[in-house]
Amino acid sequence: MKLIHVISVHLLLFGLLFFSLGQCKGEDPAASAFVHVTMMDNAFHPPVIRTFKGGKIRFVNEGNNPHNAIATDKSWTTETTYGQLTMLRGAQADVFYPEEGVFPYFCSFHASPDGKVGMTGVAVIGNASYSPQTNASKSKISKQWSGVTRKVPSQYPTIQNAVDAAQPGDLILIAKGIYKEEVVVTTPSLVIRGEDRSETIIDGEFLRGNGIMVVGADGVAVENLTTRNATLNGVYWTGVKGYRGSYITAYNNGDYGVYAFDSVDGIMEHSYGSGSPDSGFYIGQCNPCKAIVYNVISENNALGYSGTNASGDLYLLSSVWRKNQLGLGPNTLDRELLPPQKNIVIKKNLVYDNNNLEAPSKKLEIPSIGNGIALLGGLENSVDGNLVFHHKNYGILVTLNIDENIWISNNNEVKNNTVVSSGRGDIAVSGPVSVGNCFENNKYNVASPPLLETFQSCGKIRYPLSGDLSSTIGLLALFVQANLGDFDLGDYKTQPAPPNQENMPKELEKKILPAHDVFETNKYLIEKAELPSIAKSELEAYRKAGKLNTSAFQVHFPGTWKTWFFHIVGFLLPFSIFASWTGLALLDKMNRKPTSLQGDLSFWLILLLPFIGSLLVLFSKESLVPKKVRNVVVFGGTGLFLSILVMAVYAIIAVTGPAA
């Protein structure tokens, strides 16, 4: 009976949430996907975007200045859909593309009148071919070093000068110093290397968008340098095949540290990312990605790793994710192509102490705080052999994600992990439903819901299981608080500078190789992966310092009176409603038939059809309950519950929308 009741409550909540978001349309969620271009001050991000024929691009102004987007041939403009030429901060406009082709565009406020210089971008639609190189000789890749080294500043005063002069296969060697520029790379097969990782610095001064931006240029490697204080990204590849980021330090950049978008065949290795209000390392919109993240450190970010719609042949290995708000968060969102996210491996990572309220953040990232590894609307991912500890909410959490659509995580495998010292649960799957997720051979203290490995083992029949609804309620509470501005968002400009990081070894300096066939060359790392060397000592230090008191009865961190309110009202209210309806209906039946109640069909209707049976009895013609009493009991609690749900849904939509 209790199981029927719980399932009914969960299904009711899920149905209401589904209805509130308008998802009962019977359409394929992936078919409504769009790509997302951010207008910053003063650049389109990403500068080159791809979508399918008939697709749409959503332009969102998240800069402080007014912007717009106008096709250089004047065939379209955001003014048509937005209603006015000037889009202020927070404004958004959709542009649809019914035909294949290449469509350059510009912002009329921050570009030349011909749209060729300044704030410009390109939309590539369908299977149209696009190469950003204007010099045909530079469009050919080279898998070997050309033998040419271009030195900065002894031969070229700026890095950009050297890059512009380079041919495929050249080495750009940058001496120690601070270079106040934004480097845009459109020539393939370059190796861009600093002489000293900590003293060769590209400084954006909080004025320029990216430290190094590689646009459509295949096979570019960036090595042994630091990028800092960019308003967008430290090192950024977009629309490329073949990339490598080795021995990079990226800190206090305004979006991502080391970032690959719409790119395949790459590796990020031996690198460090901190102080980003999104994530220290990011790989997004690729399938199959054919990429590896190996031996990196990510700390003091909103997210250590975030991979939106990044799927297939993607491995996160042997890395340290600590002191972020969330350690690792592969996720599904509609704002990029190729949803849902699926088929990645998170293996042999050290993930700890991701509870950092002081890390730089955006409103969307705050609700993920206090979790080690969270699979957010992903499918068929593997979380294997990781050490995860000291998180104030969950160690490893499998949960849904909400954007334009609701994305349910299913068929994920969580196995062979050691997960301890988590505030609400070491391993957990959120409610109202869990579809095919499995947990096996993990070392942990508390599972949420209980007996998770017993009923959802990977090697046995997976019984139908409702997830932990309280985790979903807690997530809703954090969304509401984020939307109401209850949390102070950390500023990426004021985060501490990291200590000097390890330089590229001398033996590797002798190897000058463009970044081609990267995935195949480094696949051996998948089997070689081991926990980082500091794993044992860090765990021992936390054990000596004392453990968190793990209990699913705790409210979500950070706990406020609003969090308590949502947990009590949102989680316990449905049970109270059930009890009051059932009790009143049984009392009504007893007043009508004091004897032989068990022989009455409606008695069993009340017990076997939670909520529905009670309503049928209370609203029948024979009911003796006064109308006012019945309406207060039935509609009062329901109205309160729905109001809480509507407020939560509104908060999620507001937080996931453009910055206001």
N, C-alpha and C positions, 0 to 999 in steps of 0.2 A: 504493500500500500504506500509506504513512504517513497519507494522508488518511482511509482506512478505519479505521485504528487510532485516530486522534485522535477521529473522530466516534463510534466505539464507546465510547471512554473517557468522552467527554462525555455520551453517552446513558445510560451506566451510572450515572454520578454523578447525572444529573438524575432517573433512575428511582428511585434509592435515596433521594434527597432527597424526591421526591414521595411515596414510600411511607412514609418516616419521619414525614411530617407528616399522614398519613392522608387524602390527597386523592384516592385512587382510588375515589371513591364514585359517579362519574358524575353528580353533581348540578351544577346551575348555581351557581357561587360567589356570584353576585350575589343569589341567592334566600336565602342564609343571612346576609345583611347584618343588622346591628343598629345602633341608635344608642346613643351613649355619653354618659352623664351623669356628670360628676365631682362628688363631694361634697367641697367645700372647707370651710375654716373661716371663716365658717359660711354657705355659699351653695351652691345647685345651679348647675352650669355646663354647658350654658346653662340659663337659668331657664325657657325655653319650648322644648320639643322636639317634633318631628313624626316620625311613622313611619306605615307603612302598616297597614291592617287585617290582623291576624294577625301583625304584627311584634313585635319585642321591644326593650326598653330595658335596657341593661346599666348598672347603678349601680356605680360604683367609688369607694371612699373613698381619696382622696389627701391628705386633711387630717390634721392631728395629733390632732384630737379624734374621739371616737366619733360616728357618724351612723347614720341609717336613712332610709327613705322609706316613708310611709304615706299611702294615699289618704284625702282628707278625709271621704269617705263610708264609710271603713273597708272598702271592697270588696277591697282588696289591700294587701299589705305586703311589704317585702323580707325580713321574718322568715320568710315561708313558704318561700322558695327558699334563703335563706342558712342557716336553721336556728336563728338566735337574733336577738333584737331589736337587739343592739349590734353594729355593724360597725366594727371597728378599722381603722387605716390598712393599706391593701393589700387589704382584703376587697372582694369583688364579688358581685353578685346580679343575676339576670336576671328581668325581669317581662314576661310576654306579654300582648298586648292583642287578644283575638279579635273585639272589637266596635268600631265607630266611636264617636267621642265625644270630649269634653273632660274630662280627668281631672286635677284639681288634687291635689297631694300636699304633704306637709310632713315635716320631721324632728322627731320627738317630743322630742328633746333641746334643740332650738334654735328652736322656734316656739311660738306660743300654742296652747293646747289645741284651739282650733277650726281651727287650720291656716291662719289668715288673715294672721298677722303673724309676721315672722321669717324662718327658713329655709324657703322655700316654692318650689314649681315647678309647672309645668303640662305634661301630656302631651296632645298633640293627635293623634288617631288617625284615619287615613283622610281623607276629604273633609270632616270636620266643620269648621264655621266657628268661628273664635275671634277675638275682639277684646278686648284687655286693658283698654280704656277703660271706666270705669264711668260717665262722663259722655257721653251720646250726642252732645251738641253738639261734643265734641272728636274724634269719630271721623271727621269729614268732612275731607278733605284740602283744602289751598289751594295753588294753584300760583303765587300772587303774595304779596308782602309785604302784610300786613294794615294797615300804617301804624302799628302799635303797637310801641314799643320799651320793654322792661322792663329797667331798669338795676339791676345788682348792684354794690356793696351800697347805693347811694344810695336806691333804692326798695324793694329786697328784701334782707334781711340775708344770705341764702344763695342759691346758684344753684338749689337744689332748690325753695325758696320761689317763685322766679320761674317755673321750669318748671311747677310745679303750678298757678300762677295763669294761665298762658298759654293762648291760643286758637290754633288752626291759623293759620299765616302770621305769627305774631309773631316779633320779634327779641329774643333774650336777649343783652344787651350787658354784658360782665363787665369791670369795671375791673381795673387792676393790683393784684396781691395774691396771697397764698397762701390757698387755700380748702381746708380740711380736711374734705372730705365725699365721699360717693359719690352721683353724680347719676343718677337713674333716670328715663328719659323714656318716657312712654306716650302723649303727645299728638303727632299727626302734624304735618308741615310746619313745624316750628320751625327757626329759624336760631340756633345757639348760637355766639357769637363773643366772643373776647377782644379787649380794646383793644390789648394788646401780647403778641406770641407768646411771648416769653421771660419776661415778668414777670406774665402772667396764668396762674397755676399751680394745678392741682388736685392736691393731695398726699394720697395714700392712707395715708401714714405706716406702711406695711407692716401696716396693720390692716384696711383696707377692700378689698373685692373688685375694684371697677372704678372708673376715673376717671369716665367717662360711659358708661352702658349704655342703649341704645335698644332697647326691647322691643316688637316688633310695631307700631311707629309709623312709618308710611311717610313718606318725604320729608324726613327730618331731616338738616340740615347742621351740621357742627361745624367751626369755623374759627378759626385764629389764636390758639392757646393751647397750653399744655403740660400733660401729665398724667404723673405720676410716682409711683413707690412704691406702686402698687396690688398686691394679692396675686394678682390675675388679669390684667386687661387695662387698657390705657390708655383707648382709645376703642373701643366695641363695639356693633355693630348685629346683632340677631338677629331673623329672621322678618319682614324688611321688604322692601318694594318701593320703591326710591328711597333712596339715601344718598350723602352727599358728605363727604369728609374733606380739608380744604384747609389748608395751612400749619399742620399739627399737629406738635408735638414730643412723642414718647412715649418715655420712657426709664425703665429699671430697674423694669419691671412684671413680675409673677411668672409670666405665661404669654405673652401676645402684646402687641405694641405697639398697632397699629391693626388691627382685626379685624372681618370681616364673615362671619357664619355663616347659612346657610339664607336668604340675602338676594340680591336681584337688582337690576339697574339702578343701578349705582353707580360712583363714581370715588374713588380715593385719589391725591392729587396734591400736589406741592410740600411733601412732609412728610418727617419724619425719625423713625426708630425705632432704638433701641439698648438693650442690656442685658436682653434677654428670653431666658429659658431655652428658649423654643420659637422663635418667629419675630418679627421686627420688623414684618412685614406679612403678613396671612393672609386669604385668601378661601377658604371651604370649603362643601361640600355644596350645590352649585347647578348646574343644567343646564336651559337655558342661563343662564350667569351675567350676561351683558350688563354687563360691568364692565371698567374700565381702571385700571391702576396706572401713573402717569406722573410722571416727574421726582421720584422719591423717593430718599432715601439711607438705607440700612440697613446698620448695622455693629455689631460687638461683640455679636451675638446667636448663639444656637446655629444658627439658620437665618435667612438674610436674608429669603427668602420661602418660605412653605410653603402649598400649596394642596391639601388633601385632597379628592378627589372633586369638584373644581371644574372644570367643563367647559363648552365652547361659548361663543363670543363673549366670550372673556376675553383681554385684551391686557396684557402687561407691557412697558412701553415706556420708553426713554430714561432709565433710572435707574441708580444706583450701588449695587452690592452688594459690600461689602468687609469684610475682617477679621472675618467670621463663621466658624463652623465649616464651613458649606456656604453657597454663594451663593444659588442658587435650587433648590428641590426640589419641583416639583409631583409629587403622589404619589397612589397608590391604597391605601386601607385599608378593612377591613371594619367598623371601629368607627364609621363614619359611613355615611349612606345614599348612594345614587347611584354606587356603584362600577361600572366603573372610571373613573379620571380620563382625560379625552381632549379633543382639539380646542381647545388654547389656543395663543397665539402669544407667543413671547419674542423681542423684536425691539429692536435698537439699544441694548443695555444695556452698561454697563461693569462687568465682573465680575472682581475680582482679589483676591489675597492672602487667600483664605478658608481659613486654616489655624490658626485661633485656639483653642488649647487652654485659654486662660484665660477664654474667653467663658462666660457662664452656660449651663448645659446640663442635660438629663435623660439618663438612660441610653440611651434610644431614639435620641437625636440624635447621640451620640458617633460611631457607626460611619460617619456620612456625612461626617466631617471631611476636609478637604484636597481638596475638589472644587468646581469653579466652578458648573457647571450639571449637575444630575443628574435625568434623567427616570426616576422610580421607579415602575415598573409602569403607565406611562401609554400611551395609544394616540393615534396620529394627531396628535401635537403638532408645532409648527413652531418651530425655533430658528434664527433668521435674522438675520445681519448684526451679531452681537455681538462685542465685543472682550473676550477672556478670557485672563488670564495670571497666572502665578506661583501655581500650585497644586501642592501636594506629592504629590497622587495624580493626579487627572485634570482636564483642562480642561472638556470636555463628555463626560459619561458617560451612556449609555443602558443601564439595568440593570433587573433584576427587583425586586419588593418582596414581602416576606413578612409576612402577618398571620395571620388565620384561614385564609386561602388563599394560594397562590402566584400573584402577578400578574406576567405577562410583558409587558414593554414591546414593542409592535410598531407598525409602519407610521408611525414618527416620522420627520420630515425635519430634518436638520441641514445647513444650507447657508449659504454666503457669510459664514461667521464667520472671524475672525482669532484663532487660539488658539496661544499660545506659552508656553514656560517652565513646562511641567507635569512633575511628577516621574516619573510612570509612563506617561503618554500624553496627547497633546493632545486627540485625539478617540478615543473608545473605545466599544465595546459589549461587555457582559459575557457570559460563557457560562453555561450550556452551549449555549444556542441563541439565535439572533437571527432574528426573524420580520418580514421586510418593512421593517426600518429602513433608511434611506438617508442617505448623506453625499455632498455635492457642492459643489465650488467653494469649499472652505474653505482658508485659508492656515494651515499647521501644519507641524510638524517630524516628529512621531512619531505614528503611528496604531497602535491596539491593538484587534484583531490587525492585522498588516501588510496593506497593499494594500486597506484598508477602502473607500476611495473607488473603487478599480478594480472590485471585485466587488459593491459595494453602492451604485452610483451611482443617483441619483434619476431620471435621464432614460433609463436603460437597463434591460435585464433584470437583476434582482437574483438573483444566484446563491445557491443554498443555502449558508449560511455559519454555521459555529460561532463563537460569541463567545469572548472572552478568558476562559478559565476561571480564570486566576490572579486576576483582579479579584474574582470571586465568592469564591474562597478567602480573599483578603485581607479582604473584607467579613465573612465568617464569623469570621475571627480577631479582628476588632475587636468583633464581638458577644460573643464569648467573654470577651474582656478587660473589656468594659463590665460584663458580668454578674458577673465575679469582683471587680469594684471596683478594677480596676487604674488607673483614671483618676480624678483629683480633679475633681469637678464644680464648676464656677464658681458663685458665689453672685450672684444678680441684685441683692441688696441692697447689694453693695459695688462695683459697677461705676462707672467714672468718669462724672461728669455731662458732657454734651456742651457744646460752645461754643454761644453764641447763634446762632439760625438766622434766616433772612430773614423779615421781617414781610410780611404781606399788603400788596401795593401799594395806595397811596391810591386809585387809580382803581377798584380792585375793591371797596373799602369802600363805594363808592356803590351797588353792586349788592347788593340783599338778596333772594335767591331761594331758596325751599325747594328740596329736591333731588328734583325730579320730571323725568321724561324725560331723565335724566342721560346715559345711554349714547348716545342719538341726538344729543344736543347736542354731545357730545365725540368723536364718531366721526372727525372730521377729524384728530385727533391720530394716528391709525393711519398715515395716509400722510405726515404731517408728521414722524414720529419720526426723530430723528437721535441719534448718539452724544452723551453728555454732553460739555460743553465742556472738561472736565478730562481727557478720555480720552487725548489726544495727549501732554500733559505728564506724566501719570502713567506711561504706558508708557515714555516716554523716561527717566524717573527710574529705573525698574526695569532698563532696559537698561544704564544706566551703572553700576548697583550690581552687575550680574552676573546670569547666568541660572542656573536650576537645571540639574543634570545629568540630562537626561531619559533614562530607560531602563526598559523593562518588566521588567528583571531586578531592580529595586529592590523591596524589600518595602513594604507599605503603611505610610504614615505614620499615626500615630506608631509607629515600629518598636521592638519589644521582642523579647525572646527568644521569647515566645509567638507573635509575628507570624512570626518566622523559622521556628519549629517548624511552624506551619500551612502556610506556603508550601512548605517542604521535604517534609513528610509528606503534606499534603493534595493538593498539586499534583504532586509527583514520584513519590509512592508508587504511583499507578496505572500509571505507565510502568515502574516497577521490577517490579511484579507481572506486568505483561504480558511483560516480558523474561524473568523467571525461569520463568514457566509455559511460554512458547514454547521457551526453551532446553532446559528439562528434557524437554518432550515430543519435541523433535527428537532429543535425545540418546537417549531411550528408543527411538525409531524406528530410529536408526542401530545401536543394540545388537541390535535384533531383525533388521534387514535392512541389513547394511553396504553393500550395492550396490543400484543402480537405485532410489535413494530417490525420485527425481523421478517415477517411474512409479507410485508408491504414492498412492492416493486420499487417504489420511489425511494425507499430507505436505501436500497442497494444502488440506486441511481446516484444518490448523494455521495456515497462512499467510493464508487467505482469510476465516476466521471467527475473528477475534481473541478470545481468552479461551475461547470455547465450543469451538473445535476442539481446543485444548490439553487442556481438561478431558475431552473425549471420549476422547482418546488415553490420558491418564494414568489414567483410571478404567476403561479397558477390561480385559477378562480377560487379554489378552496382555501387559499392561504388566509390565516387568521392574523398575520402580522400587519399592524397599521402601516398605511402607505408611507407616512413620513419616516417611520423607523426604518422600513425596508429601503427607501431611497437614500437615506443617510448612510446606512451600512454598505449598500452596494455601490452607489455613485460617489460617495465621499472619498473612500480609500482609493477607488479607481482613478478618480480625478486627480488626487494628489500624486499618485504613482505616475500617471501620464504626464503631469506637469513637470515632474522631475526628469522624465525621459525626454520630453521635448526640449527642456533646457540643456540637457546633456548633448542631444543631437545638434542643437544650434551651436553650442560651444565647439563641437568637433568641426562643423562646417566653417565656423568663423576662424578657428585656429589654422585649419588646412588651407584657407583661402589666402589671398595676397596680404602682405603686411599693411596694416592700417596706420 
